[in-house]
Amino acid sequence: MKVKISKWGNSLGLRLPKAAVEAADLKPGAEVEVTVEGRDLRVRQPVRRTRYRLADLVAEMDRLGPENQPETVGWGPDRGSEIIDDAYSRGEITLEDILKRKPVAEGRKAKNLPPRKLKTNAARRRRHRLG
């Protein structure tokens, strides 16, 4: 079917006939994708992606029951950077112990030293200009 392109502000507008709108099930305000392939212009509805909330997914997993859970895959022994060997992983301290600790200050503040004065290259630059 042929349609006419008309000026709409600084853009061009394309009016869709009623038959095309009904066939594509479009509503006013619907978003469409416009792609250009060579000299062809293609207008189509975007692929709808359903968004899931984690709480909904967990509730569905609980509803289906443990018989529908996937098998656990054995990947072999831990090696390399995935091994964590600290007091928490060994069970020597708890999360509450970690949260009660004061953060360790870093650098000059931790040693109670006064801030350093920034050294400038002004004298060196003057000597360079003088020759």
N, C-alpha and C positions, 0 to 999 in steps of 0.2 A: 504494500500500500504506500502511496506517496503522500508525504506531508510537506508543509512549507515551513522553512526556517524564517523567523522574524526577529527584529531588533527588540531587545528587552534591556533597557538601561544601557550599560556599556558592553553587555554580553549579547549573545544570540540565544533565542529560545526555540524549543521544539515542542509543538503541541501534539499530544498523542490522541488519536481518534478513540471514541468510546469503545469500539470493538476491541482495539488493542489493549486498552486499560482493563476491560473485563476479562479478556483472555489471560492476561498476566496477573490478574487479581491485585491491581495496584490501588492504593488509596491516596487521597491528598496528603502531602507531607512525607510520603514514603521515600526512602533513599534508594538510589540505583547506582550501579557501577557503570562508568563510561570508559571504554577502552578503545584505543585507536590502533588498528592493525593495517599498516600501509595507508591506503586511502579509505579503508572501511571504518565506519564508526559503529561500535557495538554497545547497546544499552541493555543491561540485564540486572536482575535483582541480586544483591550480594548474598553469598552463602551465609546462612545464619549459624552462628556458633552459640551453643548453649553454655551458659556459665553455671558452674556448680559451686556450692559452698562446701567447705570441708565438713561442717557439721552434718549436712545432708548426706554426704557420701558415707560418713561413719555410721549414721543412723540406718542407711540402707544396708550396709555391711552387717550391722547387728541384726537387722530384720531377716536377712537371708540365712543367718546362722553359721556355725563353725564348719558344717559339712561342705560349704561352698567356698571356703578359703583356699587360696592356691597353696601348692606345696612349698615348703621351705627349701631353698636351694643352698647346698653346701658349697662354699667357695674355697674351702681349704683353710689352712692355718693363717693367722694374721702375720703379715710381714711388712716391713717398711714403715711408712709414716702413719699408717692407721693404728699402730700400736701406741696406746697411751699408758704410760707408767708414771702415775703421780699418786699422791696421798689420797685423793678422792676416789680414783678408780680402784685402789687397793682397799678401800673401805676404812681408812684410818681417820678420815674427817668427813663431816657431813656438809651439805649445802649451807646449812645455817652457820656453821663455822666459817665458811668462806665469806658469806655475806656480812658477818660481824667484823671481819678484818677491816682495818683502815687502809685505804689505797696507799701504795708506796709512792712517795714523791720522787721525782727524778731530777737529776742534774744539780745545779747550784742551790736550788731551794732546799733539797734534801740535806745538804751539808751546811745550811745556814750561812752561805757565803754571800757577800754583797754582789750586786750585778756588775759585770765587767764593763769597762769603758770600751767603746768601739774604737779600734785603731783606724786611722785614716791614712790615706796615701798622699795627703796634701803636701808634706815636705818633699817627698819623692817626686811628685809632679812638678813642684817649683824647680827643683834641681834639674829635672829633665828639660824644662823650658829654657832655663838659663844656659844650658849647654854643658 
